[in-house]
Amino acid sequence: MQALISVEKLSKSYVPGKPVFDDVSFELQRGEFVCIIGHSGCGKTTVLNVLAGLDVATGGHVIMDGREVVGPSLDRGVVFQGHALMPWLTVRQNIAFAVKSRWPDWKATQVRTHVEKFVALVGLSHAIDKKPSELSGGMKQRVGIARAFAIQPKMLLLDEPFGALDALTRGTIQDELMAIVRQTQQTVFMITHDVDEAILLADRILLMSNGNETAEGYRPGGIAEVVVNPLPRDRTRTSLHHLEGYYPLRNHIVDFLVSRARAH
Ligand SMILES: Nc1ncnc2c1ncn2[C@@H]1O[C@H](COP(=O)(O)OP(=O)(O)OP(=O)(O)O)[C@@H](O)[C@H]1O
């Protein structure tokens, strides 16, 4: 099976000779949900931005569907932690703007039906004609997710999309995201700091280490390990802790973060 995305020997340096990370290589299969976990500063956002075509790597390549990623594209939907909505437009208009960019030939009724479908998917039909300032943080984040899904990208890139949400809202949106992803067979690459969130959502979890000074000199960060999630795919937030294999998996990831992430 040909991977949707191939990341090949990616590196990024701001200071010559001291790359933040190097030799980062992995693939994303179609329909796969991959999370990346690592301490602050290891380069997760940089990797995601290079995948999105929003940043340029110092070395290496990102190949999507056989073509090198050289800039942003509507093939890749990005959701940031700060939802980046246009404040002067309503929910409907914000999403319609993206939909019209994706399909400039669509008639107004077609755009309308499409927008309404994706707003309903994230449970926001009642707020469709509201402006972002009238919405809570969680609602705004859902609009960002609906907008990314509405352009039906080949892949979705999520940079800690739930980081700023309270636990209850976070749980609800995780459930919604998981349902939509399963329903649409969407390929997703997501940054999270939350181990349980990664275990719930991801098929595979990339553990990323930080660059650090050692007795032998500077060692760049990189992907230290790829963990395959062995838990059944129909897992839910409430069942997660009762599943066989959950605690060993959780302990393994936490152990990486505590003792190995800064010194690989
Ligand atoms: N423009 C820049 N100039 C110099 N250094 C930079 C620049 N942008 C990022 N960095 C450095 O590159 C490293 C990786 O940053 P990045 O934001 O990718 O990390 P991250 O793992 O996503 O962190 P966090 O979890 O805190 O968001 C950091 O150490 C940061 O200080």
The ligand as an SDF file (V2000), in Angstrom:
LIG
                    3D

 31 33  0  0  0  0  0  0  0  0999 V2000
   11.8860   31.3740   14.3470 N   0  0  0  0  0  0  0  0  0  0  0  0
   12.6300   30.6850   15.2030 C   0  0  0  0  0  0  0  0  0  0  0  0
   13.8930   31.0460   15.4920 N   0  0  0  0  0  0  0  0  0  0  0  0
   14.6620   30.3400   16.3280 C   0  0  0  0  0  0  0  0  0  0  0  0
   14.2400   29.2420   16.9720 N   0  0  0  0  0  0  0  0  0  0  0  0
   12.9920   28.8410   16.7390 C   0  0  0  0  0  0  0  0  0  0  0  0
   12.1080   29.5420   15.8540 C   0  0  0  0  0  0  0  0  0  0  0  0
   10.9260   28.8820   15.8220 N   0  0  0  0  0  0  0  0  0  0  0  0
   11.0600   27.8300   16.6540 C   0  0  0  0  0  0  0  0  0  0  0  0
   12.2840   27.8170   17.2030 N   0  0  0  0  0  0  0  0  0  0  0  0
   12.7990   26.8070   18.1410 C   0  0  0  0  0  0  0  0  0  0  0  0
   12.6100   25.5390   17.5750 O   0  0  0  0  0  0  0  0  0  0  0  0
   12.2360   24.5910   18.5740 C   0  0  0  0  0  0  0  0  0  0  0  0
   11.0190   23.8340   18.1410 C   0  0  0  0  0  0  0  0  0  0  0  0
    9.8590   24.6680   18.1940 O   0  0  0  0  0  0  0  0  0  0  0  0
    8.4010   24.0570   18.0130 P   0  0  0  0  0  0  0  0  0  0  0  0
    7.4190   25.1550   18.1960 O   0  0  0  0  0  0  0  0  0  0  0  0
    8.3420   23.2730   16.7540 O   0  0  0  0  0  0  0  0  0  0  0  0
    8.3440   23.0370   19.2590 O   0  0  0  0  0  0  0  0  0  0  0  0
    7.1240   22.2580   19.8710 P   0  0  0  0  0  0  0  0  0  0  0  0
    7.6260   20.8800   20.1550 O   0  0  0  0  0  0  0  0  0  0  0  0
    5.9330   22.3640   19.0000 O   0  0  0  0  0  0  0  0  0  0  0  0
    6.8810   23.0220   21.2280 O   0  0  0  0  0  0  0  0  0  0  0  0
    5.5080   23.3060   22.0530 P   0  0  0  0  0  0  0  0  0  0  0  0
    5.0440   21.9860   22.5290 O   0  0  0  0  0  0  0  0  0  0  0  0
    5.9790   24.2000   23.1600 O   0  0  0  0  0  0  0  0  0  0  0  0
    4.5650   23.9860   21.1160 O   0  0  0  0  0  0  0  0  0  0  0  0
   12.0960   25.3720   19.8640 C   0  0  0  0  0  0  0  0  0  0  0  0
   13.1960   25.0940   20.6770 O   0  0  0  0  0  0  0  0  0  0  0  0
   12.0420   26.8040   19.4640 C   0  0  0  0  0  0  0  0  0  0  0  0
   12.6730   27.5880   20.4180 O   0  0  0  0  0  0  0  0  0  0  0  0
  1  2  1  0
  2  3  1  0
  2  7  2  0
  3  4  2  0
  4  5  1  0
  5  6  2  0
  6  7  1  0
  6 10  1  0
  7  8  1  0
  8  9  2  0
  9 10  1  0
 10 11  1  0
 11 12  1  0
 11 30  1  0
 12 13  1  0
 13 14  1  0
 13 28  1  0
 14 15  1  0
 15 16  1  0
 16 17  2  0
 16 18  1  0
 16 19  1  0
 19 20  1  0
 20 21  2  0
 20 22  1  0
 20 23  1  0
 23 24  1  0
 24 25  2  0
 24 26  1  0
 24 27  1  0
 28 29  1  0
 28 30  1  0
 30 31  1  0
M  END
$$$$
